[in-house]
Amino acid sequence: MVEFSMGTLESDIKQLPDVHIFTDYMASWYQITDDLPKYRDDRNSEKQD
C-alpha cells in the first residue's frame, strides 16, 4: 500500500477514499461529513468513533 497526496497526480483518479487517517491532527475547523472509518493516526492505530 502506498499513500500520497492526491494533488500530485495529473490524470483522473478512479480510486475513492476508504478511510480518514491522522484525524487527531486535522484542522479544528474541518468536519468529516461521511461515514468512512476514522483512525487517530495511521490505519494501524486506534479507530475513532
mmCIF entry with sequence, helices, sheets and N, C-alpha, C, O atoms, coordinates in Angstrom:
data_MODEL
# 
_entry.id   MODEL 
# 
_entity.id                         1 
_entity.type                       polymer 
_entity.pdbx_number_of_molecules   1 
# 
_entity_poly.entity_id                      1 
_entity_poly.type                           'polypeptide(L)' 
_entity_poly.nstd_linkage                   no 
_entity_poly.nstd_monomer                   no 
_entity_poly.pdbx_seq_one_letter_code       MVEFSMGTLESDIKQLPDVHIFTDYMASWYQITDDLPKYRDDRNSEKQD 
_entity_poly.pdbx_seq_one_letter_code_can   MVEFSMGTLESDIKQLPDVHIFTDYMASWYQITDDLPKYRDDRNSEKQD 
_entity_poly.pdbx_strand_id                 A 
# 
loop_
_entity_poly_seq.entity_id 
_entity_poly_seq.num 
_entity_poly_seq.mon_id 
_entity_poly_seq.hetero 
1 1  MET n 
1 2  VAL n 
1 3  GLU n 
1 4  PHE n 
1 5  SER n 
1 6  MET n 
1 7  GLY n 
1 8  THR n 
1 9  LEU n 
1 10 GLU n 
1 11 SER n 
1 12 ASP n 
1 13 ILE n 
1 14 LYS n 
1 15 GLN n 
1 16 LEU n 
1 17 PRO n 
1 18 ASP n 
1 19 VAL n 
1 20 HIS n 
1 21 ILE n 
1 22 PHE n 
1 23 THR n 
1 24 ASP n 
1 25 TYR n 
1 26 MET n 
1 27 ALA n 
1 28 SER n 
1 29 TRP n 
1 30 TYR n 
1 31 GLN n 
1 32 ILE n 
1 33 THR n 
1 34 ASP n 
1 35 ASP n 
1 36 LEU n 
1 37 PRO n 
1 38 LYS n 
1 39 TYR n 
1 40 ARG n 
1 41 ASP n 
1 42 ASP n 
1 43 ARG n 
1 44 ASN n 
1 45 SER n 
1 46 GLU n 
1 47 LYS n 
1 48 GLN n 
1 49 ASP n 
# 
_struct_asym.id          A 
_struct_asym.entity_id   1 
# 
loop_
_struct_conf.conf_type_id 
_struct_conf.id 
_struct_conf.pdbx_PDB_helix_id 
_struct_conf.beg_label_comp_id 
_struct_conf.beg_label_asym_id 
_struct_conf.beg_label_seq_id 
_struct_conf.pdbx_beg_PDB_ins_code 
_struct_conf.end_label_comp_id 
_struct_conf.end_label_asym_id 
_struct_conf.end_label_seq_id 
_struct_conf.pdbx_end_PDB_ins_code 
_struct_conf.beg_auth_comp_id 
_struct_conf.beg_auth_asym_id 
_struct_conf.beg_auth_seq_id 
_struct_conf.end_auth_comp_id 
_struct_conf.end_auth_asym_id 
_struct_conf.end_auth_seq_id 
_struct_conf.pdbx_PDB_helix_class 
_struct_conf.details 
_struct_conf.pdbx_PDB_helix_length 
HELX_P HELX_P1 AA1 MET A 6  ? THR A 8  ? MET A 6  THR A 8  5 ? 3 
HELX_P HELX_P2 AA2 THR A 23 ? TYR A 25 ? THR A 23 TYR A 25 5 ? 3 
# 
_struct_conf_type.id          HELX_P 
_struct_conf_type.criteria    ? 
_struct_conf_type.reference   ? 
# 
_struct_sheet.id               AA1 
_struct_sheet.type             ? 
_struct_sheet.number_strands   2 
_struct_sheet.details          ? 
# 
_struct_sheet_order.sheet_id     AA1 
_struct_sheet_order.range_id_1   1 
_struct_sheet_order.range_id_2   2 
_struct_sheet_order.offset       ? 
_struct_sheet_order.sense        anti-parallel 
# 
loop_
_struct_sheet_range.sheet_id 
_struct_sheet_range.id 
_struct_sheet_range.beg_label_comp_id 
_struct_sheet_range.beg_label_asym_id 
_struct_sheet_range.beg_label_seq_id 
_struct_sheet_range.pdbx_beg_PDB_ins_code 
_struct_sheet_range.end_label_comp_id 
_struct_sheet_range.end_label_asym_id 
_struct_sheet_range.end_label_seq_id 
_struct_sheet_range.pdbx_end_PDB_ins_code 
_struct_sheet_range.beg_auth_comp_id 
_struct_sheet_range.beg_auth_asym_id 
_struct_sheet_range.beg_auth_seq_id 
_struct_sheet_range.end_auth_comp_id 
_struct_sheet_range.end_auth_asym_id 
_struct_sheet_range.end_auth_seq_id 
AA1 1 LYS A 38 ? TYR A 39 ? LYS A 38 TYR A 39 
AA1 2 LYS A 47 ? GLN A 48 ? LYS A 47 GLN A 48 
# 
loop_
_atom_site.group_PDB 
_atom_site.id 
_atom_site.type_symbol 
_atom_site.label_atom_id 
_atom_site.label_alt_id 
_atom_site.label_comp_id 
_atom_site.label_asym_id 
_atom_site.label_entity_id 
_atom_site.label_seq_id 
_atom_site.pdbx_PDB_ins_code 
_atom_site.Cartn_x 
_atom_site.Cartn_y 
_atom_site.Cartn_z 
_atom_site.occupancy 
_atom_site.B_iso_or_equiv 
_atom_site.pdbx_formal_charge 
_atom_site.auth_seq_id 
_atom_site.auth_comp_id 
_atom_site.auth_asym_id 
_atom_site.auth_atom_id 
_atom_site.pdbx_PDB_model_num 
ATOM 1   N N  . MET A 1 1  ? 0.841   -1.158 0.000   1.00 0.00 ? 1  MET A N  1 
ATOM 2   C CA . MET A 1 1  ? 0.000   0.000  0.000   1.00 0.00 ? 1  MET A CA 1 
ATOM 3   C C  . MET A 1 1  ? 0.899   1.236  0.000   1.00 0.00 ? 1  MET A C  1 
ATOM 4   O O  . MET A 1 1  ? 1.914   1.286  0.695   1.00 0.00 ? 1  MET A O  1 
ATOM 5   N N  . VAL A 1 2  ? 0.509   2.213  -0.780  1.00 0.00 ? 2  VAL A N  1 
ATOM 6   C CA . VAL A 1 2  ? 1.224   3.480  -0.849  1.00 0.00 ? 2  VAL A CA 1 
ATOM 7   C C  . VAL A 1 2  ? 0.220   4.605  -0.615  1.00 0.00 ? 2  VAL A C  1 
ATOM 8   O O  . VAL A 1 2  ? -0.872  4.584  -1.182  1.00 0.00 ? 2  VAL A O  1 
ATOM 9   N N  . GLU A 1 3  ? 0.574   5.580  0.208   1.00 0.00 ? 3  GLU A N  1 
ATOM 10  C CA . GLU A 1 3  ? -0.286  6.736  0.424   1.00 0.00 ? 3  GLU A CA 1 
ATOM 11  C C  . GLU A 1 3  ? 0.473   7.981  0.004   1.00 0.00 ? 3  GLU A C  1 
ATOM 12  O O  . GLU A 1 3  ? 1.650   8.138  0.329   1.00 0.00 ? 3  GLU A O  1 
ATOM 13  N N  . PHE A 1 4  ? -0.203  8.868  -0.720  1.00 0.00 ? 4  PHE A N  1 
ATOM 14  C CA . PHE A 1 4  ? 0.422   10.096 -1.193  1.00 0.00 ? 4  PHE A CA 1 
ATOM 15  C C  . PHE A 1 4  ? -0.649  11.141 -1.412  1.00 0.00 ? 4  PHE A C  1 
ATOM 16  O O  . PHE A 1 4  ? -1.838  10.822 -1.440  1.00 0.00 ? 4  PHE A O  1 
ATOM 17  N N  . SER A 1 5  ? -0.246  12.359 -1.564  1.00 0.00 ? 5  SER A N  1 
ATOM 18  C CA . SER A 1 5  ? -1.186  13.468 -1.783  1.00 0.00 ? 5  SER A CA 1 
ATOM 19  C C  . SER A 1 5  ? -1.822  13.340 -3.157  1.00 0.00 ? 5  SER A C  1 
ATOM 20  O O  . SER A 1 5  ? -1.119  13.229 -4.162  1.00 0.00 ? 5  SER A O  1 
ATOM 21  N N  . MET A 1 6  ? -3.140  13.355 -3.206  1.00 0.00 ? 6  MET A N  1 
ATOM 22  C CA . MET A 1 6  ? -3.847  13.210 -4.477  1.00 0.00 ? 6  MET A CA 1 
ATOM 23  C C  . MET A 1 6  ? -3.568  14.379 -5.418  1.00 0.00 ? 6  MET A C  1 
ATOM 24  O O  . MET A 1 6  ? -3.710  14.235 -6.632  1.00 0.00 ? 6  MET A O  1 
ATOM 25  N N  . GLY A 1 7  ? -3.176  15.531 -4.883  1.00 0.00 ? 7  GLY A N  1 
ATOM 26  C CA . GLY A 1 7  ? -2.879  16.689 -5.709  1.00 0.00 ? 7  GLY A CA 1 
ATOM 27  C C  . GLY A 1 7  ? -1.633  16.526 -6.559  1.00 0.00 ? 7  GLY A C  1 
ATOM 28  O O  . GLY A 1 7  ? -1.369  17.360 -7.425  1.00 0.00 ? 7  GLY A O  1 
ATOM 29  N N  . THR A 1 8  ? -0.856  15.466 -6.333  1.00 0.00 ? 8  THR A N  1 
ATOM 30  C CA . THR A 1 8  ? 0.362   15.260 -7.115  1.00 0.00 ? 8  THR A CA 1 
ATOM 31  C C  . THR A 1 8  ? 0.089   14.544 -8.436  1.00 0.00 ? 8  THR A C  1 
ATOM 32  O O  . THR A 1 8  ? 0.998   14.402 -9.253  1.00 0.00 ? 8  THR A O  1 
ATOM 33  N N  . LEU A 1 9  ? -1.131  14.096 -8.658  1.00 0.00 ? 9  LEU A N  1 
ATOM 34  C CA . LEU A 1 9  ? -1.464  13.367 -9.882  1.00 0.00 ? 9  LEU A CA 1 
ATOM 35  C C  . LEU A 1 9  ? -1.986  14.309 -10.957 1.00 0.00 ? 9  LEU A C  1 
ATOM 36  O O  . LEU A 1 9  ? -2.648  15.304 -10.663 1.00 0.00 ? 9  LEU A O  1 
ATOM 37  N N  . GLU A 1 10 ? -1.677  13.980 -12.202 1.00 0.00 ? 10 GLU A N  1 
ATOM 38  C CA . GLU A 1 10 ? -2.127  14.806 -13.319 1.00 0.00 ? 10 GLU A CA 1 
ATOM 39  C C  . GLU A 1 10 ? -3.283  14.176 -14.081 1.00 0.00 ? 10 GLU A C  1 
ATOM 40  O O  . GLU A 1 10 ? -3.881  14.832 -14.934 1.00 0.00 ? 10 GLU A O  1 
ATOM 41  N N  . SER A 1 11 ? -3.609  12.928 -13.797 1.00 0.00 ? 11 SER A N  1 
ATOM 42  C CA . SER A 1 11 ? -4.691  12.251 -14.514 1.00 0.00 ? 11 SER A CA 1 
ATOM 43  C C  . SER A 1 11 ? -5.891  12.051 -13.590 1.00 0.00 ? 11 SER A C  1 
ATOM 44  O O  . SER A 1 11 ? -5.813  12.304 -12.387 1.00 0.00 ? 11 SER A O  1 
ATOM 45  N N  . ASP A 1 12 ? -7.000  11.595 -14.171 1.00 0.00 ? 12 ASP A N  1 
ATOM 46  C CA . ASP A 1 12 ? -8.192  11.320 -13.375 1.00 0.00 ? 12 ASP A CA 1 
ATOM 47  C C  . ASP A 1 12 ? -7.895  10.250 -12.330 1.00 0.00 ? 12 ASP A C  1 
ATOM 48  O O  . ASP A 1 12 ? -7.087  9.350  -12.558 1.00 0.00 ? 12 ASP A O  1 
ATOM 49  N N  . ILE A 1 13 ? -8.554  10.360 -11.193 1.00 0.00 ? 13 ILE A N  1 
ATOM 50  C CA . ILE A 1 13 ? -8.364  9.412  -10.092 1.00 0.00 ? 13 ILE A CA 1 
ATOM 51  C C  . ILE A 1 13 ? -9.607  8.540  -10.016 1.00 0.00 ? 13 ILE A C  1 
ATOM 52  O O  . ILE A 1 13 ? -10.711 9.038  -9.794  1.00 0.00 ? 13 ILE A O  1 
ATOM 53  N N  . LYS A 1 14 ? -9.426  7.236  -10.202 1.00 0.00 ? 14 LYS A N  1 
ATOM 54  C CA . LYS A 1 14 ? -10.563 6.320  -10.169 1.00 0.00 ? 14 LYS A CA 1 
ATOM 55  C C  . LYS A 1 14 ? -10.770 5.716  -8.783  1.00 0.00 ? 14 LYS A C  1 
ATOM 56  O O  . LYS A 1 14 ? -11.864 5.243  -8.475  1.00 0.00 ? 14 LYS A O  1 
ATOM 57  N N  . GLN A 1 15 ? -9.749  5.725  -7.955  1.00 0.00 ? 15 GLN A N  1 
ATOM 58  C CA . GLN A 1 15 ? -9.840  5.174  -6.603  1.00 0.00 ? 15 GLN A CA 1 
ATOM 59  C C  . GLN A 1 15 ? -10.540 6.175  -5.688  1.00 0.00 ? 15 GLN A C  1 
ATOM 60  O O  . GLN A 1 15 ? -10.198 7.358  -5.682  1.00 0.00 ? 15 GLN A O  1 
ATOM 61  N N  . LEU A 1 16 ? -11.505 5.712  -4.926  1.00 0.00 ? 16 LEU A N  1 
ATOM 62  C CA . LEU A 1 16 ? -12.201 6.567  -3.968  1.00 0.00 ? 16 LEU A CA 1 
ATOM 63  C C  . LEU A 1 16 ? -11.596 6.387  -2.579  1.00 0.00 ? 16 LEU A C  1 
ATOM 64  O O  . LEU A 1 16 ? -11.039 5.329  -2.287  1.00 0.00 ? 16 LEU A O  1 
ATOM 65  N N  . PRO A 1 17 ? -11.694 7.401  -1.717  1.00 0.00 ? 17 PRO A N  1 
ATOM 66  C CA . PRO A 1 17 ? -11.197 7.253  -0.347  1.00 0.00 ? 17 PRO A CA 1 
ATOM 67  C C  . PRO A 1 17 ? -11.925 6.115  0.361   1.00 0.00 ? 17 PRO A C  1 
ATOM 68  O O  . PRO A 1 17 ? -13.110 5.880  0.124   1.00 0.00 ? 17 PRO A O  1 
ATOM 69  N N  . ASP A 1 18 ? -11.190 5.399  1.247   1.00 0.00 ? 18 ASP A N  1 
ATOM 70  C CA . ASP A 1 18 ? -11.831 4.331  2.003   1.00 0.00 ? 18 ASP A CA 1 
ATOM 71  C C  . ASP A 1 18 ? -11.725 4.541  3.513   1.00 0.00 ? 18 ASP A C  1 
ATOM 72  O O  . ASP A 1 18 ? -12.413 3.859  4.272   1.00 0.00 ? 18 ASP A O  1 
ATOM 73  N N  . VAL A 1 19 ? -10.891 5.458  3.960   1.00 0.00 ? 19 VAL A N  1 
ATOM 74  C CA . VAL A 1 19 ? -10.755 5.788  5.386   1.00 0.00 ? 19 VAL A CA 1 
ATOM 75  C C  . VAL A 1 19 ? -10.253 7.226  5.525   1.00 0.00 ? 19 VAL A C  1 
ATOM 76  O O  . VAL A 1 19 ? -9.807  7.840  4.556   1.00 0.00 ? 19 VAL A O  1 
ATOM 77  N N  . HIS A 1 20 ? -10.335 7.748  6.745   1.00 0.00 ? 20 HIS A N  1 
ATOM 78  C CA . HIS A 1 20 ? -9.685  9.008  7.111   1.00 0.00 ? 20 HIS A CA 1 
ATOM 79  C C  . HIS A 1 20 ? -8.574  8.649  8.085   1.00 0.00 ? 20 HIS A C  1 
ATOM 80  O O  . HIS A 1 20 ? -8.815  7.949  9.069   1.00 0.00 ? 20 HIS A O  1 
ATOM 81  N N  . ILE A 1 21 ? -7.358  9.120  7.821   1.00 0.00 ? 21 ILE A N  1 
ATOM 82  C CA . ILE A 1 21 ? -6.233  8.830  8.715   1.00 0.00 ? 21 ILE A CA 1 
ATOM 83  C C  . ILE A 1 21 ? -5.705  10.129 9.323   1.00 0.00 ? 21 ILE A C  1 
ATOM 84  O O  . ILE A 1 21 ? -5.940  11.217 8.798   1.00 0.00 ? 21 ILE A O  1 
ATOM 85  N N  . PHE A 1 22 ? -4.993  9.995  10.434  1.00 0.00 ? 22 PHE A N  1 
ATOM 86  C CA . PHE A 1 22 ? -4.397  11.118 11.156  1.00 0.00 ? 22 PHE A CA 1 
ATOM 87  C C  . PHE A 1 22 ? -5.442  12.144 11.588  1.00 0.00 ? 22 PHE A C  1 
ATOM 88  O O  . PHE A 1 22 ? -5.197  13.349 11.528  1.00 0.00 ? 22 PHE A O  1 
ATOM 89  N N  . THR A 1 23 ? -6.608  11.664 12.025  1.00 0.00 ? 23 THR A N  1 
ATOM 90  C CA . THR A 1 23 ? -7.681  12.578 12.415  1.00 0.00 ? 23 THR A CA 1 
ATOM 91  C C  . THR A 1 23 ? -7.360  13.368 13.680  1.00 0.00 ? 23 THR A C  1 
ATOM 92  O O  . THR A 1 23 ? -7.960  14.418 13.911  1.00 0.00 ? 23 THR A O  1 
ATOM 93  N N  . ASP A 1 24 ? -6.427  12.889 14.505  1.00 0.00 ? 24 ASP A N  1 
ATOM 94  C CA . ASP A 1 24 ? -6.014  13.667 15.688  1.00 0.00 ? 24 ASP A CA 1 
ATOM 95  C C  . ASP A 1 24 ? -5.282  14.944 15.290  1.00 0.00 ? 24 ASP A C  1 
ATOM 96  O O  . ASP A 1 24 ? -5.116  15.838 16.119  1.00 0.00 ? 24 ASP A O  1 
ATOM 97  N N  . TYR A 1 25 ? -4.843  15.046 14.045  1.00 0.00 ? 25 TYR A N  1 
ATOM 98  C CA . TYR A 1 25 ? -4.038  16.176 13.587  1.00 0.00 ? 25 TYR A CA 1 
ATOM 99  C C  . TYR A 1 25 ? -4.757  17.066 12.585  1.00 0.00 ? 25 TYR A C  1 
ATOM 100 O O  . TYR A 1 25 ? -4.156  17.998 12.049  1.00 0.00 ? 25 TYR A O  1 
ATOM 101 N N  . MET A 1 26 ? -6.036  16.799 12.319  1.00 0.00 ? 26 MET A N  1 
ATOM 102 C CA . MET A 1 26 ? -6.737  17.618 11.329  1.00 0.00 ? 26 MET A CA 1 
ATOM 103 C C  . MET A 1 26 ? -7.050  18.999 11.899  1.00 0.00 ? 26 MET A C  1 
ATOM 104 O O  . MET A 1 26 ? -7.085  19.188 13.115  1.00 0.00 ? 26 MET A O  1 
ATOM 105 N N  . ALA A 1 27 ? -7.270  19.933 11.028  1.00 0.00 ? 27 ALA A N  1 
ATOM 106 C CA . ALA A 1 27 ? -7.579  21.305 11.444  1.00 0.00 ? 27 ALA A CA 1 
ATOM 107 C C  . ALA A 1 27 ? -8.858  21.321 12.279  1.00 0.00 ? 27 ALA A C  1 
ATOM 108 O O  . ALA A 1 27 ? -9.793  20.570 12.003  1.00 0.00 ? 27 ALA A O  1 
ATOM 109 N N  . SER A 1 28 ? -8.897  22.165 13.285  1.00 0.00 ? 28 SER A N  1 
ATOM 110 C CA . SER A 1 28 ? -10.045 22.226 14.190  1.00 0.00 ? 28 SER A CA 1 
ATOM 111 C C  . SER A 1 28 ? -11.327 22.646 13.467  1.00 0.00 ? 28 SER A C  1 
ATOM 112 O O  . SER A 1 28 ? -12.424 22.324 13.924  1.00 0.00 ? 28 SER A O  1 
ATOM 113 N N  . TRP A 1 29 ? -11.201 23.355 12.354  1.00 0.00 ? 29 TRP A N  1 
ATOM 114 C CA . TRP A 1 29 ? -12.367 23.831 11.617  1.00 0.00 ? 29 TRP A CA 1 
ATOM 115 C C  . TRP A 1 29 ? -12.882 22.821 10.594  1.00 0.00 ? 29 TRP A C  1 
ATOM 116 O O  . TRP A 1 29 ? -13.948 23.021 10.011  1.00 0.00 ? 29 TRP A O  1 
ATOM 117 N N  . TYR A 1 30 ? -12.129 21.730 10.368  1.00 0.00 ? 30 TYR A N  1 
ATOM 118 C CA . TYR A 1 30 ? -12.524 20.741 9.367   1.00 0.00 ? 30 TYR A CA 1 
ATOM 119 C C  . TYR A 1 30 ? -13.528 19.762 9.956   1.00 0.00 ? 30 TYR A C  1 
ATOM 120 O O  . TYR A 1 30 ? -13.349 19.292 11.079  1.00 0.00 ? 30 TYR A O  1 
ATOM 121 N N  . GLN A 1 31 ? -14.579 19.451 9.212   1.00 0.00 ? 31 GLN A N  1 
ATOM 122 C CA . GLN A 1 31 ? -15.584 18.479 9.646   1.00 0.00 ? 31 GLN A CA 1 
ATOM 123 C C  . GLN A 1 31 ? -15.654 17.333 8.649   1.00 0.00 ? 31 GLN A C  1 
ATOM 124 O O  . GLN A 1 31 ? -15.774 17.550 7.443   1.00 0.00 ? 31 GLN A O  1 
ATOM 125 N N  . ILE A 1 32 ? -15.579 16.126 9.159   1.00 0.00 ? 32 ILE A N  1 
ATOM 126 C CA . ILE A 1 32 ? -15.752 14.942 8.318   1.00 0.00 ? 32 ILE A CA 1 
ATOM 127 C C  . ILE A 1 32 ? -17.247 14.679 8.235   1.00 0.00 ? 32 ILE A C  1 
ATOM 128 O O  . ILE A 1 32 ? -17.912 14.512 9.257   1.00 0.00 ? 32 ILE A O  1 
ATOM 129 N N  . THR A 1 33 ? -17.765 14.644 7.035   1.00 0.00 ? 33 THR A N  1 
ATOM 130 C CA . THR A 1 33 ? -19.221 14.549 6.864   1.00 0.00 ? 33 THR A CA 1 
ATOM 131 C C  . THR A 1 33 ? -19.667 13.242 6.218   1.00 0.00 ? 33 THR A C  1 
ATOM 132 O O  . THR A 1 33 ? -20.821 13.125 5.805   1.00 0.00 ? 33 THR A O  1 
ATOM 133 N N  . ASP A 1 34 ? -18.777 12.261 6.123   1.00 0.00 ? 34 ASP A N  1 
ATOM 134 C CA . ASP A 1 34 ? -19.174 10.965 5.561   1.00 0.00 ? 34 ASP A CA 1 
ATOM 135 C C  . ASP A 1 34 ? -19.058 9.885  6.640   1.00 0.00 ? 34 ASP A C  1 
ATOM 136 O O  . ASP A 1 34 ? -18.705 10.176 7.783   1.00 0.00 ? 34 ASP A O  1 
ATOM 137 N N  . ASP A 1 35 ? -19.350 8.668  6.276   1.00 0.00 ? 35 ASP A N  1 
ATOM 138 C CA . ASP A 1 35 ? -19.348 7.559  7.231   1.00 0.00 ? 35 ASP A CA 1 
ATOM 139 C C  . ASP A 1 35 ? -18.125 6.654  7.106   1.00 0.00 ? 35 ASP A C  1 
ATOM 140 O O  . ASP A 1 35 ? -18.134 5.531  7.610   1.00 0.00 ? 35 ASP A O  1 
ATOM 141 N N  . LEU A 1 36 ? -17.077 7.129  6.441   1.00 0.00 ? 36 LEU A N  1 
ATOM 142 C CA . LEU A 1 36 ? -15.869 6.315  6.310   1.00 0.00 ? 36 LEU A CA 1 
ATOM 143 C C  . LEU A 1 36 ? -15.211 6.137  7.680   1.00 0.00 ? 36 LEU A C  1 
ATOM 144 O O  . LEU A 1 36 ? -15.327 7.013  8.537   1.00 0.00 ? 36 LEU A O  1 
ATOM 145 N N  . PRO A 1 37 ? -14.517 5.001  7.895   1.00 0.00 ? 37 PRO A N  1 
ATOM 146 C CA . PRO A 1 37 ? -13.818 4.795  9.163   1.00 0.00 ? 37 PRO A CA 1 
ATOM 147 C C  . PRO A 1 37 ? -12.781 5.892  9.400   1.00 0.00 ? 37 PRO A C  1 
ATOM 148 O O  . PRO A 1 37 ? -12.193 6.416  8.454   1.00 0.00 ? 37 PRO A O  1 
ATOM 149 N N  . LYS A 1 38 ? -12.563 6.230  10.664  1.00 0.00 ? 38 LYS A N  1 
ATOM 150 C CA . LYS A 1 38 ? -11.594 7.270  11.044  1.00 0.00 ? 38 LYS A CA 1 
ATOM 151 C C  . LYS A 1 38 ? -10.548 6.661  11.973  1.00 0.00 ? 38 LYS A C  1 
ATOM 152 O O  . LYS A 1 38 ? -10.886 5.915  12.892  1.00 0.00 ? 38 LYS A O  1 
ATOM 153 N N  . TYR A 1 39 ? -9.285  6.979  11.730  1.00 0.00 ? 39 TYR A N  1 
ATOM 154 C CA . TYR A 1 39 ? -8.178  6.494  12.554  1.00 0.00 ? 39 TYR A CA 1 
ATOM 155 C C  . TYR A 1 39 ? -7.403  7.673  13.111  1.00 0.00 ? 39 TYR A C  1 
ATOM 156 O O  . TYR A 1 39 ? -7.106  8.629  12.394  1.00 0.00 ? 39 TYR A O  1 
ATOM 157 N N  . ARG A 1 40 ? -7.077  7.598  14.394  1.00 0.00 ? 40 ARG A N  1 
ATOM 158 C CA . ARG A 1 40 ? -6.365  8.690  15.070  1.00 0.00 ? 40 ARG A CA 1 
ATOM 159 C C  . ARG A 1 40 ? -5.007  8.971  14.418  1.00 0.00 ? 40 ARG A C  1 
ATOM 160 O O  . ARG A 1 40 ? -4.617  10.130 14.276  1.00 0.00 ? 40 ARG A O  1 
ATOM 161 N N  . ASP A 1 41 ? -4.297  7.931  14.026  1.00 0.00 ? 41 ASP A N  1 
ATOM 162 C CA . ASP A 1 41 ? -3.016  8.079  13.320  1.00 0.00 ? 41 ASP A CA 1 
ATOM 163 C C  . ASP A 1 41 ? -3.128  7.342  11.986  1.00 0.00 ? 41 ASP A C  1 
ATOM 164 O O  . ASP A 1 41 ? -3.985  7.663  11.163  1.00 0.00 ? 41 ASP A O  1 
ATOM 165 N N  . ASP A 1 42 ? -2.263  6.360  11.780  1.00 0.00 ? 42 ASP A N  1 
ATOM 166 C CA . ASP A 1 42 ? -2.336  5.607  10.523  1.00 0.00 ? 42 ASP A CA 1 
ATOM 167 C C  . ASP A 1 42 ? -3.388  4.498  10.616  1.00 0.00 ? 42 ASP A C  1 
ATOM 168 O O  . ASP A 1 42 ? -4.093  4.386  11.619  1.00 0.00 ? 42 ASP A O  1 
ATOM 169 N N  . ARG A 1 43 ? -3.485  3.696  9.580   1.00 0.00 ? 43 ARG A N  1 
ATOM 170 C CA . ARG A 1 43 ? -4.507  2.648  9.523   1.00 0.00 ? 43 ARG A CA 1 
ATOM 171 C C  . ARG A 1 43 ? -4.347  1.592  10.602  1.00 0.00 ? 43 ARG A C  1 
ATOM 172 O O  . ARG A 1 43 ? -5.296  0.859  10.882  1.00 0.00 ? 43 ARG A O  1 
ATOM 173 N N  . ASN A 1 44 ? -3.195  1.496  11.205  1.00 0.00 ? 44 ASN A N  1 
ATOM 174 C CA . ASN A 1 44 ? -2.943  0.505  12.252  1.00 0.00 ? 44 ASN A CA 1 
ATOM 175 C C  . ASN A 1 44 ? -3.210  1.056  13.649  1.00 0.00 ? 44 ASN A C  1 
ATOM 176 O O  . ASN A 1 44 ? -3.048  0.334  14.633  1.00 0.00 ? 44 ASN A O  1 
ATOM 177 N N  . SER A 1 45 ? -3.611  2.303  13.754  1.00 0.00 ? 45 SER A N  1 
ATOM 178 C CA . SER A 1 45 ? -3.831  2.929  15.059  1.00 0.00 ? 45 SER A CA 1 
ATOM 179 C C  . SER A 1 45 ? -5.264  2.694  15.534  1.00 0.00 ? 45 SER A C  1 
ATOM 180 O O  . SER A 1 45 ? -6.055  2.007  14.888  1.00 0.00 ? 45 SER A O  1 
ATOM 181 N N  . GLU A 1 46 ? -5.564  3.289  16.683  1.00 0.00 ? 46 GLU A N  1 
ATOM 182 C CA . GLU A 1 46 ? -6.885  3.160  17.273  1.00 0.00 ? 46 GLU A CA 1 
ATOM 183 C C  . GLU A 1 46 ? -7.932  3.820  16.391  1.00 0.00 ? 46 GLU A C  1 
ATOM 184 O O  . GLU A 1 46 ? -7.744  4.932  15.897  1.00 0.00 ? 46 GLU A O  1 
ATOM 185 N N  . LYS A 1 47 ? -9.033  3.114  16.205  1.00 0.00 ? 47 LYS A N  1 
ATOM 186 C CA . LYS A 1 47 ? -10.146 3.665  15.439  1.00 0.00 ? 47 LYS A CA 1 
ATOM 187 C C  . LYS A 1 47 ? -10.853 4.713  16.279  1.00 0.00 ? 47 LYS A C  1 
ATOM 188 O O  . LYS A 1 47 ? -10.974 4.564  17.495  1.00 0.00 ? 47 LYS A O  1 
ATOM 189 N N  . GLN A 1 48 ? -11.313 5.756  15.641  1.00 0.00 ? 48 GLN A N  1 
ATOM 190 C CA . GLN A 1 48 ? -12.018 6.843  16.322  1.00 0.00 ? 48 GLN A CA 1 
ATOM 191 C C  . GLN A 1 48 ? -13.515 6.676  16.075  1.00 0.00 ? 48 GLN A C  1 
ATOM 192 O O  . GLN A 1 48 ? -13.921 6.245  14.996  1.00 0.00 ? 48 GLN A O  1 
ATOM 193 N N  . ASP A 1 49 ? -14.329 7.011  17.058  1.00 0.00 ? 49 ASP A N  1 
ATOM 194 C CA . ASP A 1 49 ? -15.790 6.901  16.910  1.00 0.00 ? 49 ASP A CA 1 
ATOM 195 C C  . ASP A 1 49 ? -16.335 7.928  15.969  1.00 0.00 ? 49 ASP A C  1 
ATOM 196 O O  . ASP A 1 49 ? -17.543 7.972  15.735  1.00 0.00 ? 49 ASP A O  1 
# 
